[in-house]
Amino acid sequence: MRVPARLKRMLILTLIVAMTSATIVTYSNAAKTNESTEDKAQGTQAAIKEEMADQRDQADSKEAAKVSDEAIEAGKQEDSQAGKDAGKTTAASASEQAKQPAKNSYASLFPADQAFQLASENEKLALLVDRKTGHFIVKDKRSGQEWRSFPDSYGWNDKDNTNAWKKHMQSPLFIKYVEFNVRKDQMKETNVIDQKAAIEQFEMTDSGFKLTFEMSNIGFVVPIEVSLHDDYVETKIIEDGFKDGKSEEEMKAYEEETEKKDKNARIAALRLYPFLGAYTSEQEDGYLFIPDGPGTLIQFQKDRPPNNNFYFERVYGEDYAFSNNNNSFSIREPIRMPVFGIKAQDQALLAVIQEGAVYGNVLAAPSKSMNQYNWATAEFTYRQRFFQPTDKRKRNGFQTFNKDRTAGDRSVRYYFLDGKSHAANYVGMASRYRQVLMEDEGLTRIQLENGGIRLPIHLLGADSKEGFLWDSYESLTTTGQAEEMINELTAVGVKKMSITYSGWQKGGISDYGGHFPVDKGIGGNEGMKHFIAYAHNKGHTVTLDASSYTFNNTGRDGFRSSRDGLQDLGSVVIQYGGRREAFRTLVSPRFMEKVFLKDFEKVKQLGADAMAFGDGMGALLNSDFNDRYASTREEVKQLQENLFGQSVDLLGSAQADSANAYAWKYVNHLSGVPIENSFDLFVDETVPFMQIALHGLISYSSEFANISDNYTAYLLKNVEYGSIPSFMLTYAASQDLIGTRSLYNFYSTHYKDWAEEVAMQYSRFNDALHDVQDQMIVHHQALAAGVYETTYENGKRIIVNYNETPFNQGGVQVKAQDFAVVKGGGA
């Protein structure tokens, strides 16, 4: 091959750089190696690249050299004779073109298998990497299956993917950013292809590889690491070396050179390897698993019409410090578990967001919504949009993004299911997540209690009724009346109860702040002490509801809204309420911490078994920009965990309502566990992923049975999901709740109306679930339309029939809208 003398000099200089400096691979040039040769100049360019690769191999350099743009330009200027000398005659070029992949074909866009080299391996998995692109392949030695960090080739159709999405799919890194000198309120999107990123500092590690994406035009530098472990691969965005746009000096130099104002681009969000495990719907044998409600599936559908439907939710729910509507909390089911998954034919993966989970989002898109692939990924937030007021009343202003980036590593673990130790479906995903909870979070198997399950009973103490001039106090269940209720329920057969007392605080359930002493209207501290002792003597536990600590509307505990309330980035105090609900201010988490630490001892003196945290502790996770109590979202998470830990240390146990996964290791019971999703039109099925992960580790219950929209369906769903039903009861007649500030939607609570029904359901659920409370759910499936089966470790099966006709199979008959229990080994 003839190479011009000028180019030879360039090659020698390049080799010297390769042997004395870190690896630099220009991403745009690496991508070009997959494009077809369309003319002689491109053929010459490919030949030059090949010669450069040969030179690097002969020098035995461990690091690849950066391809010189000047060298490539010189190749383009070669005359036709040089092209012939290089073996690129017109005929040969035409022959070579025939061998090259067609433009925009799958092979032209994504790296070929032979480009990958082994980075790390163990007994179960092998990790291979392509140095030029940073993409990787995971080979599962147990099953022979492969997972790629880019879309799978099967069913590729160029016409179903726009040019922009082709580049996004090629790119290992997707970037959202804000140009503060252009539009402060608008995000833009880009990737390493469009930015012509260079791969720098490529390094093989003991468990995988590291590299850095450098985008000099925009000033972004993103170091990443991919590491192989037992049955999973972890991808990580590394904080050390992260560069978030140009420095002031770089912007100034740019402006002096170009006489243009720098756009001041800053990163808002990143997705790392977003198309790992992406598949088309050609074979229609798979689904995306999303953590909506208890768990939700989006099936692969070949004939799905083009649409704009996709799932995007923040892990652990919205951060109200960045909410655009402080007076209206979302009614969607928030993400309680930092997980998502993909099943494709006989293989599946579970993704668990690790570091930076509080800043994570789950994105899942079915085919035809953005491109032809079904894909799911984690998106990490670094900046958020918020409302910046411009007047003292804070009603006028503009949307912008916070200038300071939320720092820290961000990582995701991808667990690959082999179909044996963990089934390649949502049940296997849930069982692998259960293993994560046990091994990494410290959850342990519960001990089976003698005497039956504990039925969750919630008692309403008091509320206030809105009056013309002032509110009136409405006593609904005094502690003395509570003793009478418990006595009657015990007498009709409810042998064991877990009682939670709500509305016990001063002023009742609609008064927030200054909880102690217990309101005299229901019996005061002495009355509560006597009731707790009475309940203990009957074999029941008593927990005090602590959900109201999240808010304050009384000024008690020394609270001042402007000084001690949670504030957003625009210094607006966040308040909630309206219509008939009591208006209240969200309390700064650090102020709430002080109140809790003061009250824990008071709860212990009453003899209560625990506090039931909800509405904030473990359920809401908000940043706080109040200067007195400033806390990041991660710091608030740590604060909540500390309070859970101290509560357990002092009281012996804790309960939580609708709690996020980070709180689970501290509690012995979860209430408000979801049994339905958010009812998006593009989803296909609700599954008990959360319940499969938790059963045998923590007892759990869902919302109150006696206020459910469909009582029969509610009970059937609970027994299918291994959940214990709960009831909200009062001594007062149900009509007494009409006109109250917070309890008007509890339309049927009078205990005498429910006593017999509660006892009957306790008996049914106790027979079905008592002996499996310490057992894991090992299988769940649909036997027919509207008929589901749940199987436990000991072989016990529960078959639920939602239909209006009986179901018969294998000698087991299930009545219409009923369930049947099949003991292990037989009927």
N, C-alpha and C positions, 0 to 999 in steps of 0.2 A: 504494500500500500504506500503510494507516494503521499507525503505530507509536506506542505510548504515550509521553508526554513523558519519563517516568522512563527508559524504554528508550533514547530518543534520547540522553539524557545519558550513558548507559552506552556507547553506540556512539561518541560523540564522544571520550570518555576512552580508549576502546580504540584509536581511530585515532591519537590523540596518542602512545600507548605504542608503536604499530606503527612510527611514524616516528622514534622516538628510542631504541629498544632492539632487542635481538636477537629473532629469531623464536622464538615459543613456540606450538606446536600441541599441544593436548591430544589424546593418542592415542585415548582412549576416545571423545571427541567426533568425531574423524575417522572412527572405525570406525562411529559411529552414522549417518553420512551414507549408508551402504550399506543400512541397515535399512528395511523397508517402513513406510509411514505407516498406523497402525491406527485413529487417531481424529483429531478436529479439533485437539486440543491438539498432537499430533505434526505435523499439517499446518501449524499456525501456527509451530511451532518451525522447521520446514524453511524457511518463508518468511522468518523472521527471519534465519536463517543466510545465505540467498540475498541478502538486503538488505545484510548485513554484508560479504559478498564484493564486492557492487557498490560499496559505499562504499570498500573497500580499493583496488579497481581504479581508481576515480576519483581517489583520492589518489596514485596511481602509486607506492605503497609497494613497495619491493623485498622486503619481508619480510611474511609473513602474521601477522595478529593472533591472539592467544590468545582463544578463544571463552569468554566469561564465563559461568560457571555461573549467576550471578545473573540475567544477561540471559535466559538460556534459561528459568529459572524464571519470570521475568516473562512470557515468551511463553506459558508453560503456563497462566497465570492469566487470559489474555485471555477475555472473554466471547464468546458466539456471534456478537454483532453485529460485534465486532472481527474475528472470523474471516471473516465475510461481506465486510467492507470490504477484507480482505486477499485477497479472491478465493477464499476457502475455503468456499463454500457446501456444504451437505450433498451436493448432487449433484456439484459440482465435486470435492469431496474423494473421493467414490466413484470418479469418473473418474480422478483422480490415483492412487488406490490401485491401479487396474487397470494403470497404467503402471509402478508400482513393482515391483521384483523380489520374489518370494515370500520369506517368512521362511526363513532357513537355506538358501536357494538359493545357488549359486556367486556369482551377481552381487551378492547381498546381503552377502557376506562379504569379497570381494576387490575391489580397486580396478579400475575400468573403464579401458580403454585411453586414453580421452580425458582421464583425470586425469594422464597422464604428459607431461612436457616434456623436451626435449632438454637433456642435461647436458654431453655431450661426444661427439665422433665422430672417426673417422679413415677411411682408405680401405676398411677391412675391416668395422668395427663401429660401431654407434651405441649410446650409453648414454642411456636415458631414466629419469627419476625422478618419483615421486609425492611431493610435499612433505608431504602430510598423513600418510602412513603410513611413509615412508622406503623403500618398496619400489622396485624398478627392473626395467626390461626391457632386454635386450640384443638388438639387431637385427643379424643377420649380413648385410651387404650382398652378400657373395659368393654366398650360397645362398638368401637371402630368408627364412631361418628366424629364429625368435624364441626367446629363453630368458627365463623369468620368475623372479624371486626368490621366488615363491610358487607353489603347485601349479598345474599346467595344468588348464584347464577340462574337457578332453575326458573323458567317462565319469564326471563327478561324480555321486555318489549320496549324498544326505544321510544315509540310513539306515546307511551303512557307516562313519560317522564320529561319534564321541561328541562331546558339547558341549565337553568339555575339549580334545579333539584339534582341533576346529574353531578354537578360540582359539590353540592352538599353531601351527596352519598359517597363521593370519592374521598371526602375529607375526613380525617380522624378527629378533627376539632371544628366545632360549629360555634360561632361567636356572635353575641348580641352586644352592641356598643352604642354609646351616646356621643354625639359631637357637640360639646358644650358651647363652642363658638358658632354653631349653626342653628340647631334646634335642641333646646334643653329638655324638651318634653317628648322627644321621639327617639325610639330605638331603631337602629339599622342592623342588618344581618350580613355576615360575611363568613368566609372559611379560609383554610390555608391554601386552597387552590387559587382563589381570586386574589389573595394577598401575596401570592408567589413566595410563600414562606420558605425559609431555609431550615433544614434540620441540623441543629448544632449539638455538639457534645454527646453524640450517641455513645452509649456505654453498655456493655453486657454486665449484668450483675449476677450474683450467686443464684438468684431466683427468677431472673428475667432480664429486663433492659430498662434503661433510662434514655431520655432524649429531651431536647428543647426545641419548640417551634418558635422561630424568630420571624416577626413580620415587621421589617424595618420601615416600610412605607407608612405604617400606621403607629409604629412604636410599641407593639405588643410583644412580650416575651413570655411564653408559657412552658415551664418545665413539667414533664410528666414522667410517671413510672408505671410499668406493668410488671407484676410479680406473680409467680405461680406458687400455689400452696396445695394442700392435700387434695381437695376436690373442687377447688375454685381458683379463679384468677382475680386479682385485685387491680383496678385501674385507679391511678391517683394523680390529681393536679397538685403540684408541689408549690408551697408558698415561697420557699427559699429560692431566690432567683426570679420570681415572678415580677414582670415589669408591665405596669398598667398605663401604657401610653408614653408619649415623649416627655422628657424632662423640660423644665423651663428653658434651659440652655439649648436643647435640641430644637424646641419650637422657635426660639429666637433666631437660631442659625438658619432654619428653614425659611423663615420670613425674610431674613436679609438676603438669602440666595434667590428666592423666587419672587420677592416683593408681594407675596400673598399672605394673608393671615392664616396661621395654622388652625385646623378645625378642632384641635384639642379633643381627640377621640379618647374615650375611657370605656373600659369593659363593664358591661351590665350583667351578662350571664354567659355561661359556657356549657357546652355539651361535649363530653369526651367519648369518642367511639359510639356515637348515637345509633349507628346501624348494626351494632353487634347483634347477631341473631335475627336479622331482618329477612323475611320470606314473603314471596308472592302468595296469592291465593289460588294458584293453579290447581293444586291437589285438594284444596279445601279441607285439609286434615290438620287443624291447629287452631290456636287462639292466643290472644293477648290476655294476660291476667293483670288486673289493676286493683289497687287497694281501696276501692270505693265501697263504703259500708263494710260488711263482713268479708267481701271479696266479690269481684265481678269479672265475667268473661266477655271478650269481644271475639266472636268466631271469625275465622278466615272465610270470606265469601267471594267466590270467583265472579259472580255476576252482580256484585255490589255496584250500584250506580255512582257516578262521580258525586262527591259531596264535600262539605267543609267541616265535617264532624270529627272531633278528636277530643281526647281527655287531657286536661292539664290542671293539676291541683297542687297546692303547696303541702309539703310534708308537715304534719302536725298542725295544719290549719292556717288560716290567715293571720298575718301580723297586723293588729289594729293600729299600731303606730304608723303604718303606711296606708291605712284604709282611706278611701276617698269618701266613705259614708259612715261616719262614726255612730250614727243612730240606727243602723240597720245591719245586724249581724247576719251572715249567710245562713240559709236554711239547707244548704247542701251538706252531704255527709263529708266531714273533713277526713283527711288521711291520718289514721292512727298508727299505722305500721309503715316504716320506710322501705317498702318492698314493691316489686313488680316482677312479672315473669312472661316467658314466651314458651309455647309448646308448638312444635312443628313435626308432624307425623309421630315417629316413635322416639323423639328426643325432646328434652325440655331443659330450661334453665330458670333459676331463681336469682334475682338481683336484690341485694340488700345494701341500701345506702348507709355508709359508715360515717367517716369524718365529714363534718359539715352538713349532716342530715337536716339540721334546723334551717339551713339555707337551701335545701333541696326542693325540687319539684319533680313530679312524675308526669311524663308526657307519653301518651299512647295514641297511635294513629292507625286506624284500619286502612287497608288498601283502597285506593281511589280518593282518599281524603286530601293527600298532599302529593303522593306519587303512587306507584303501583305496589308498594310494599306495605306489609303489616310490620310495624316496628314500635318499640317502646324504649325509653331512655330516661336518664336522670338529667335534669338541667339545674345547674347551680347558680344561685343569685349572688351577685357581687354589689349591685346597686339597685335601688328600687325607686319607682316613681312616687311622688308625694305632692300634696297641695301646700304651696308656700303662700301664706296670707300676706297682703300688702297694706292692711289697715288694722287699727287697734281692735276693732270688733271681730276681725279675722273671718270676714265673710267674703271679701274680695281677694283675688290672688291669681296664681297661675300654677300649672303643673310643671314639675321639674324632677330631676333625679338627684339623690344625695351625692355630694362630691367625694366624700370619703368612701373608699372601698372596704367592704367587709373582708378582712384578711383571714387566712387559715387554709390548711390542707383540705381537699375535697376528695373523697374516695368512694368507690362502689365495688362490692364483691359480687362476682358472678359464679354461682354454684351450678355445676353441670350434673344433671341427674341421669344415672345410668340405666334406670328402669328396673333395677334390682333392689339395692338398698333403699332407694327412694323411687317411687313410680314416676314415670314421665308424664305427669299431669298435675292438676292443681292440688290433689291430695299429696303427691310427692313433694311439691313445692312447700306446702304447709308443714309437712313432717320435717323437711330440712330446715325450715325456719324455726320449728320447735327445738331442733337440735342446737341452732344458733342461740336461742333464748336460754337454753340450759348450759351450754358450754361457755358462752361469752357473757351472758347477763346474770348467770347464777340462779335461775329459776330451778326449783326442785319439785319432784313429785309430791303431791299432797298426801296426807295420811287419811285413810278412810275412817270417818267417824261412826261410832256405833249409834244405833237408835234412829237412823234415817237422815235424810237431807235436811238442811236448814232452809226454810221457806223465807225469802226476803219480804218483810212487812214494813211499810213506811207509814208512820203516824204523823198527821198534820196537827201541830199544836195550836197555832193561832195565826190570824192575819188581820189586816185592817180593812174597813169599808170606807169608801170615799163619801164624805158628807158635804153639805152645802157650804158650811163654814170651816169645819174641821173633820178629820177622819175619826172613826170610832173603832175601838178594839173589839175583835170578834174571836172569842175563845171557841175552839173546835174540838180539842181533846186535851183535857187536863191530865196531869200525871195520875191522879186518882181514877179518872175514867179510863185511862190507858191500862191500869191494873185490871179493871173490870173486863175490858176488851180481851186482854191476853188470857185471862182466866176462862172466858167463854170459848175462845178459839182453841185453847188447849183441851177443854172439855169435849169439844166436837171432833177431836182427832188430830189437830195440828200439833204434833209432839215437839217439834224443834223449830224455832223461829230465829231469824237474824233481824232484829228490830232496829230501824233507823228512825230517829225522832227529828222531824223537821219543824221549823217555826217555833223553836223553843226559846229563841233569843228575845231580849227586851224589845217590845213593840210588835213581835210576830214576824212572819216570814217576809213581809215587805219592808221591814226596817233593816238597814244594813249598817253595821258598825256598832261597837259597844255591846257585845253579846252578853257579857256577864254583868250581874247575876242572871240566872234563868228567870224569865218573866213571872211575876207573882200571879198573873192572870191564869197561869196553868199549874201553879203550885210552888214556884220558886225553887231555889237550890235544894231545900229539904225535901220538897215533894219529888224532885227528880232523883235524889239519892234513894229515897224509899222505893220509887218505881224500879230503878235499876236493880236494887237488891231483891225486890219481889220477882222480877223477870229472871234473874240469875237462879233463884231458888226453884223456879219452874223449868230450868234447863235452857233458857234462851239467852242470847247475847244482845247487848244494847250499844248502839253507835249514835253519836251526835252528828247531825248534818252540819258540815262546815263550808258548804258552797257559798254562803253569803259573805264570807271574808273577802271575796274578790272585789266587792263593791262597798261604797259608803254613800249614804244619803241623809245621815243624821248629824254628822259632825262629831259623833262620839269617838272615843279613842284619841282625841286631840287632832282629828282629821280636818284639814282645810283643803277644799277642792283645788284651788289655785296653787297651793304649795305642795300637796301630797298626792295629787291625782296623776295618773299615767298621762304622759304627753307625747304627741307625735313630733316629727322632725320640724314641723312648723310652729311648735310650742303651743299647740291647741290641746286643751284638756279633753280627754276622751270620755264621753258620757253616753249612756244608753237608756232607752225606755221610750215611753210615749203611749198614746191612746190610754188603755186602762192599766198598763203596767206601771209599777213604781219607777220613777225616774231616778237614776243613780249614776255615780261617777266610778269609773274603773280606778282602783287603787294602785299606786306604784308598787311593784312587786317587793321592793326592799322595805317599804312601809308595812305591807302585809306581813312580811317576815317577822318584823318586830312584834306585831300584834299576836301572831300565832305563838311565838316563843313565850309570850307573856301568858297566853291562855292554856297552853298544854297542861300545865300543872293544875289549873282549875278543873279541867276535864278529868284528870286523874283523881282529884279529890272527890268528884261525884261518883267514882267507881265505874265509869263508862269503859267499855272494852276497846273502843277506838273512835277516831273521827272519820267521817265519810267525806272525802274531799271531792269537790266538783265545781263546775262553772268556771274555774280558773286554775286551781292547783291540779296540775297534771293534764288539764284539758285545753286551756288557753295558753298560748306562748307568744307574748308580746314584747318587743323591744320597748325601752323607756328612754325618752330624751328629756325627761325632767332633770335639770341640772343637779338637784339635791340627791337624786336616786338613780342617776344614769346607769343603764344596764343594756348590754347587747342581748339579742335573742338567745345566744348560747349561754350567757351568764345567767339569764332568767331560768333556763332549763336546769343549770347546776344548782341554783337557789331552790327551785322546787324539789329537786332530788334530795337536797340537804334537809329540807323540812319533812319530807316523807321519812327519811332516815331517823331524824330526831323524834318524830311521832312514834315510830315503831319502838325505838329505844325506851321511851318513857311510858307508853301505853301498852306495848306488847304487840300491837297489830295496827293495820290501817286498811281502809277501804277507799275506793275511788269510783267516780261516775264518769263514764265516757272518756276514760283516761288514755293518753298516748303511751306508746310502747315503752318509753324510758321509765315510766312509773310502775310498770307491771311487777318488777322484782321486789317492790316494797309492800305490795298489798296481798291480802288473803281472800279478797272478793272484789270483783268488778261488776258494777251495775251499769245499766244503759248500754250494754254491748249491742251493736247494731245487728239487725236481722234483715234489713232491706238496704238497697243502694239508693243513689240519687235519682233514679228513673230517667237517665238519659236515653233518648230514642235509639241511639246507635249501639247500645250494649245488648247482650243476648241472654245472659243468665247470671243470677245471684248464686254464689256458692259459699259454704261455711269455712272459708280459709282461716279466718281469725279463730273460730271455735275449734277447728282441728289443731291449730297450733297451741291453743291454751288448755284444751281439755286434759285433765289429769295433773295440771300444774297449778291452776287457779280456778276456784268456783266462780261462776258468772251468771248473770241474769240480764234480761233485756228491759225494755220500758214496761210501765205498769199495765197489767192485763186488763184491769177494769176501766181503762180509758182508751183502749185500742179501738181502731176503726172497725176491725173485723175480729171479734173475740175468738171464734172458732179457728180461723186461719192463724191467728197469733199463737194459740196453744199448740197447734200442729207444727208450726215453724220452730217453736221452742223445743219441743221434744225431738224433732229432726236434728236440731243443732246442738243437742245435749245441754240446753240452757234451762235454768230453773225459772218459772214465772214469778213475777213479783206483783204485789198489790199495794195501792195507796188507800188508806182507810182513815176515817174519822169517827169519833163518837157522835158528833153532831149530825143531824140529818143533811142529806146532800143539798137540799135547797138553801141551807144556811150559807153555802159557799157563793151563792149568787150575789154579785155586787162586791165581792172582795177584790182587792187589787191584783193579787197574783194567782189566785186559785180558781178563778171563774171557769177555766177550761176543764177542771176536774169535776165532771158532771155527775158522777156516781161513786160515792165514797163511803156512804153510811155502812158501818161494819155489820149491823144486823141484817142488812139486805144481802150481804156477801158471805156471811159466816159459813153457811152450809156449802156453798159453791167453793169457797176457799178450801174447806176441809176435803171435799171430794177431789179437787185437782191436786191437793197435796198428796193424797193417797195414790192417785194414778201416777204422778211424777215420781213419787218415792219408789213405787214398785218398778218403774221403768229405769230410773237413773241412779238409785242409791248405790247399788253394787258396782257401778262403773265410774263413780266420782273420781277414783284414782287411776282410771284406765285411759289410755290414749285412744283416740279415734284413728283407726288404721285404714278405713275405706269409706267412701261415700259415692253413691251413684244413683242415677235415674233408672228405675226398672221399667218404667213406662211413662207416658205423658201424665204428669201430675202425681207420680208415685216415686218416692225416694227411699233409699235404704242407707242407714248409717251402721257401720260395724266397729266394734270395740276390740281391744286386745284379747279379752277373754272369750271372744267368739260371739258375744251377744249382738244381736241385730235388732234394730228398730226400723220397721217399715211404716211409712206415713203415706196415707192416701188422701189427697186433696180433692179428689173427684166426687161427684154426686152419685156414683155407682160403685159397688163393691169391687175389690181387686183380689184375684186368686192366682197364686203361682207356687209351684212346688209344695203343695199341700198346706200352704199358709193362706188364710183368708183375712182380708182387711176390710172392715166395714167402710161404707161411704163416709168421707170426712172424719176419719178416725185413724188410729195407729195400732199396730200389733207388735208384740215383743217376742222375739225368737231367741231362746237361750242358746248358749254355745253348745254345738253338737246336736241340736234337735229342736223340735217345736215345743 
